[in-house]
């Protein structure tokens, strides 16, 4: 398994909230997950290595899933904030 390289300073996500330095980006986690899957599919791992790769793959998959769910929730909130005022503005213009 290839460990992720991580900086020591907190990073800013696209939404502006700080991320702990130990938390990889979604893209890096997904790339590592793809490498782990490729290693496992190669069939060249010992049983112990395969079990460790499987464990790491599950951790990465859960992390990616959580990040995707958080992003989906953010999109829903943003759509609600953006679309609601537009609908209200259209409705108030018809009452003249």
SVG drawing of the C-alpha trace seen along z (x, -y; Angstrom):
<svg xmlns="http://www.w3.org/2000/svg" viewBox="-52 -47 56 63">
<polyline fill="none" stroke="black" stroke-width="0.4" points="0.0,0.0 1.1,-3.5 0.6,-5.9 -0.9,-9.3 1.3,-12.3 -0.2,-14.9 0.8,-18.4 1.0,-19.5 -1.1,-22.7 -4.9,-22.5 -6.3,-22.8 -9.3,-24.7 -12.0,-22.8 -13.9,-24.3 -16.6,-25.4 -14.0,-27.2 -14.1,-25.1 -10.7,-23.9 -9.8,-20.3 -7.5,-18.5 -4.0,-18.0 -4.4,-14.2 -7.5,-14.1 -6.7,-13.5 -8.6,-15.1 -11.4,-13.2 -9.3,-13.0 -6.2,-11.6 -8.3,-9.0 -10.0,-7.9 -6.7,-7.6 -5.3,-5.5 -8.5,-3.3 -8.0,-2.7 -4.4,-1.6 -5.5,0.7 -8.1,2.3 -5.5,2.7 -3.1,4.4 -5.8,6.8 -6.9,7.6 -3.4,8.4 -3.5,11.5 0.1,11.0 -0.6,10.3 -0.1,12.7 -3.1,13.4 -1.9,11.0 -1.3,8.3 -4.7,8.9 -6.4,8.6 -4.5,5.3 -5.4,4.0 -9.0,4.9 -9.1,3.1 -7.5,0.0 -9.9,0.2 -12.9,0.2 -11.5,-2.7 -11.0,-4.7 -14.4,-3.7 -16.1,-4.8 -14.2,-8.1 -15.1,-8.8 -18.7,-7.9 -18.9,-10.3 -17.3,-13.1 -19.8,-12.5 -22.7,-12.5 -21.5,-15.8 -21.1,-17.3 -24.6,-16.2 -26.0,-17.8 -24.1,-21.0 -25.5,-21.1 -29.1,-20.7 -28.5,-23.6 -27.0,-25.8 -29.8,-25.1 -32.3,-25.9 -30.7,-29.2 -30.3,-30.1 -33.5,-28.8 -35.9,-29.9 -35.2,-33.7 -35.6,-33.5 -39.0,-31.8 -40.1,-34.3 -39.0,-37.2 -41.0,-35.8 -44.1,-35.4 -43.9,-38.9 -43.7,-40.5 -47.1,-39.0 -49.1,-40.7 -49.2,-44.2"/>
</svg>
